[in-house]
Amino acid sequence: MFEEQKKDAVEKIKWVWWFLKEELPQFLSNWRTVPRIMMVLYGIVFYNTMQWFMALENPNNAQAGFVSVVVGAGAAWFGLYVNGKSSKVQSSKKFKDTSIG
């Protein structure tokens, strides 16, 4: 019984390792997951910055400069996102599950 549980645990660990080594990098690269998450986070920062700035009664030059930097950084980041290419990571091999028949 212990040997069977040990074998199952080893197979699960092998599958997780294969997933982290083969599938996850392919998904992150081909679907450009990280840049998309970064664009969403920038959108949140941009929205919060605009809400803060518009709520100020008497904004000064330093505050306007801060907003200008946030907007400029977003333009630069968006340019990098649009012009970037996915690297098309290919899996080197498929996982062979030896526990099934």
N, C-alpha and C positions, 0 to 999 in steps of 0.2 A: 504494500500500500504506500509506504513512504517513497519507494522508488518511482511509483507512478506519479505521485504528487511532485516529486523532484523533476521528473521528465516534463510534466506539464509546465512547471515554473520556468524551466530552462527554455522551453519552446516559446512561452510568452515573452521572456526577456529577449530572445532572438528576434521575435517579431517586432517588439518595440524598438530595438536597436536598428533593425532593417528600415523601419518606418522613419526614424529620425535621420538615418544616413541617406536614404534613397528618396523617399516620397516627400518629406517636409521641405528639403531644399528645392525640389522641382516645383512644388506648389507655390512656395514663397517667391521664386524667381519668375516662373511662367505667368502667374497671376498678378505679379507686381504688388504683393500684399503690403509690404512695408511702406513703399511710397504712397499707396492709397490711404493707409492709416495715418501717415504723416500729413497728408492733405486734409483729412478730416480734422485732425488735431489743430492744424493751422487755421482752419475755418472757425473752430471754437474760439481760439485765441483772438482772431480777427474780430469776431462778433462781440466778445467780451470787451475788447479794447475800444471798439466803437461805442458800445453802450456806456462805458465808463467816461469816455471823452465827451459824449453828447450830454451826459448828466452834469458835467462841470459847469458851474455858474460863470466863472471867469477864467477860462484856460489861459495859461501863459505859454511862452515860446518853448520852454523845456517840455511841457506836456504835448504840445503840437509836434515837436521834434520826435518824441517817443512814438506817437501815432504814425508819423512819416516813416520811421524806421520799421515798424511792424508791417506797414503796407508795402514798403520796398522789399523787405525780406520775403513777403508772400509772392510778389511778382517774380523775384529771382527763383524761389523754390518752385513755383508753377512752371517757369521756363525749363528748369531742370527736369521736372516730372514729365512734361510734354515731349521733350526732346530725348528722353532716356529710352533705352531699349531693354527688353527682357533678355536674359542671357540664355534662355532655352536649355535648361539643365536636363539632361537625359539620364534615365535610370540605366545603370550598368547591367542589372540582372533583376529578375523577378523573384519574389520570396517564394520559397518552396516549403509548404507546410507538410512536414513528414508525419504528423499525427493523423492525417486523414488518409484512409485507405492506402 
